[in-house]
């Protein structure tokens, strides 16, 4: 893995083969990535971290054997109140079963095997049909995945249903967790202990958001417990994220430069099938970074708008925008 990290900067200098190399990783690697439009951190249990991988893995959250990565926002409801979460300002709703089923059914036969993540701007396990949805992904021939906040873990069922699972955890300090809005840290850690008693820690990815809190103790704890990955995400700088941040977060969003005429632009998510994100309403988006869907009717329409220099609010300030 470390060798690959050193090799990639040279490989990435050859722009025409970037898509080919990404496809190779998608098919033959178990690399995990967490991306928020600005930076990417990869960390294995051996504490490997290489930002050069950002050039090819932006937008890939979970890379396993399979095709396109699909993320379905089955709920925006959450029992936490994290100050950095855009979902706390959204309508608190669940995706209905008919919408979910239509999305999963639509993945085949075009995408014969996909990783389908039940994950969005809420706590997935709060959806009353969460387990039915996970089972339906499996029976449809796909691999289920999710990222949970650890407050409602059914350890035995998770171990039996998910080949791998993500657990979000930002700190081991109870007062810091409460200040962030992550409640009852003691219960979360206890639930995680129960999960590792029935599921190998190597199958668990710990997801953290870097708000400037001390991360050393958490990194050491992850290594000591033998978790498969520790993914550390920076705060997103896009305006449709940053405008939701609480007053405790001092942050300057990256806004699109104002000008009379904006140049034509595009991004790799619009141009290529790297992933698909489905909002709780069932709207299909090219990535999971768009939190304001104003002015976005479809992916083809978004592509045309960007080509005309019209950047919708949900794409404003995104570092993925590139001139045509």
N, C-alpha and C positions, 0 to 999 in steps of 0.2 A: 504493500500500500504506500509506504513512504517513497519507494522507487517511482511509482506512478506519479506521485505528487511532484517530484523533481523533474520528471520527463515531460509533463504536460506543457509547461511554458513554451518550450521549443516547438512542440507539436501545434500549439494554438497559434503560432505565428503564421501557419499555413491556413489562411482563412477558408479556402475552398473545401477543405476536408473536415471542417468543424462539425458539420451535420453528420458526416460519416462516423466521426469519432464518438459523438454523442450516441448515435445508434448502437455502436459497439458496446458502450457502457450500459445502455439500457437493456441490452440483451444478455450481457455476460458478467454483470457485476452485482454485488450486493451493497453498493455504495449508498449511503443515505445523505440527503442534503436538506438543509432548511434555508429558505431564501426569503428575504423580504426586500426585494427590489433595489437593494443597495449593496449588501455584502452577503457573503456566505461563509459559514464556519462548518468545517467537517471535523469531527472529533471521534475517534474510535476509542475503545477501552484502553488502548495504548497511548491515548492523549495526542494523537496525530491531528494536526490542524494545518491546512494549506489553502490560503485564499486564492491562489492561482486557478484552482479548480472552478472558480466562479464563472470563468469564460464559457464553460461547456455545460454546467449543471444548473444554471439559474432556472428555477421553475420546477425542478425535479425534487419532490419531497421524499419519495421512497422509490428506490430503484431495485427491482427484483426481476426475475425472469418473467417476461410479459411484454405487453404492448403499451399503449397510451395509458397514462395515469389519470384517473378520474376521481375528483373530489366532490362529494355531495354534502351540501349543508343541510342536514336533516332537521336542525333546530337552531334558533338564535337565542333560545332561553338558556340561562346559566344560573347556578347557585353561588357563583363567585362574582365579585365586582371589581375585577382587575382594572386599574387606572389606565392601562395602555390599550385596552380592548375596544375596538370600534363597535363590537356587537352590543355593548351595553346601551348604545344610543339608537339602536335599530328597533324596528317593530319586533316584539317578542312572540315568535310564532314557530309552529312545527310544520314541517313538510307533510302533506297528506300522502297516504299509502299509494293512491292512484298515480300521483306525480312521480313518486320514487320508483314504482314498478315500471312505469313507462321509460324512465331514464335507463334503468338497468337492462330492461328488455331491448332497448335501442342500441346497446353496446355490441350485440351479436347480430349477424355473424361477422360484421366488418372488423370488430376487435375481438378475436377469438378468446383471448385471455388477457385480462386487465387486472391491475391493482385498483380496487375501489375503496377509497377512504371515506368513511362516514365522519365528516369533520367540517366545521365551519366556524361561525362566530358565536357558538354556544357550546354547552356541555352535551355531547351526543347521548350520553346515557340517560338524560332527562326525557328523551323522546319515548313515549309509551310503547312504541313498536321497535325500539332499538335492536333488540335481539332478533326479532322477526326480519328486520332489514339485513342484519349481518348474515343470518342464515340464508336469506334469499340471494345475496351476493354469491355465497358458496355454491348453492344448488344451481345457480346460473352459470357456473364454471369459472368464476373469477375469484380473486384473492381478497378477502376483506381486511381492512386496516382501519384504525381509528387512533385519535389522540384524546385521552381522557384526563380530567383534572385530579383524579385519584380519590375523590370524595365518596364515590359510589361504586366501588369495585366488587364485582362478583368474581372472585379469584378463579374458582374452578371453571366457571363458564367462559371467562376470558381465555384461559389456557386451552380450553377445548375448541374454541371458535376461531381465534386469531393466531395465525402463524407468528406474527409479530405485532406488538402494540406499543403505542407511544404514551408516556405519562408526562404531563407538564408539571414542572417543579422549578421554582425560581430561587429558592433559598432554603436553608435549614434552620433559620432563625425565625421563631414564631412571631416576634414583634414586627420584623421586616415583612413577613408574609401577610400579616394583618394590615399593615400600612399599604401594601400593594393592592389588597383586596382579595387575597387568597386565604380563605377562612379555615380555621380548625386544622392547622398544620399537623398537630399530633395525630389526628384521625387519618389524615392522608398518608403519613409515614407508617402508621400501623397497617393500613390497608395494603401499602406497598410491600411490607414485610410478609403479609399473608399471601400476596400474589407470587412473590419469589419462592415461597414454600412449595408451590404447585407448578410453577412455570420457571424455566431456566432464565436467569437474569440476562443471558445473552440474547434473548428474544425481546427484550424490553429496551426501548429508546427513551432516554430522559430528555425532554425538551425544555429549554430555559430561555427566558428573555432577559437580555442584558440591559438593565436600567441604570447601571452604575453601581449596583449593590455589590458587596464583596462576593466573588464567585469561587475563590480558592477553596473554602471548606466544602462547597458543593462538588467541585471537580474532584477533590480528594475522596469524598464519600462515594461518588459514582465509580471511581477506579477501584476502590476497596471492595465495593459490592459486586463488581464484575458485570455491570450492565453493558449491553451490547454497543450502545452509542450514547454520546452526550452531545446534543446539538444545541448550540448557543446562538440565538437569533438577536441581532441588533434591533433597536427600535426603528420602525419604518419612518422614512422621511417624507413620504407622499402626503399631500395635503389632506386627502380623504381619510387617512389614518390619524395624522397629527392633530387635526381639529377636534378629535374625540379625547385627546389626552387630558387627564386631570391637571389641576393647577400644581400638583406635586411634581409633575414632570416638566422640566425646563427644556424646551426643545424648539428649534426653528425648522419648520417644514421646508422642503424643497419644492418651490412652486415653479410652474412653467413661466419662462420669461415672457413679459407682456410686450407685444409688438403689433404693429398694424397688420402685418402679413406674416404668418408663421410658415416656416418651410414645410414641405411635404415630409411626412415621417411614417415610420412603421416600427414594429418590434417583432422579435422572434416568435413570441407567442401567437401573434396574429398571422404571421407568415407560415409557421410550421405547427404541426400537431404535436406539441410537447406535452400538453395536458388539457383537461377540460374541468371547469368548475361550474357547479350547478347551485344556484341560490335556492333558498327554501321555497321560493315561488316556482322553481323549475327553469329559471332563465339560464341559458347556456352562455358561459363566458370563456375566453381563451386562457385565463389565468385566475389564480385565487387572490390576486392583489387588488382587484377592483372592488371598492366598498361603496362607491356612489355610481349607480347604473344610469344616472340621468343622461339622456341622449344616446344610449346604447340599445339598439333594437335587436341586433344580431351581430355575429362575428364578421360576415361579409360587409355589412353596413359600417361597422367600426373600421374595417380595413380601408374602405372608401373614404370615410371621414378623415382619417389620418393622412391619407394620400393628398387630400385637399388642404391639408394644414389645419384642419379643425380637430382640436384636442378636447375630448369630453372631460368633465370634472374628474371622473374616476381614473383617468390616465395622466392628469396634470401632475407634473413633477416627477414622473416615473423615470428612473435612470435607464430603463429598457428602451425608451424611445430613441430611434436612430433616424437620421435623414435618409431619404430615398436616394 
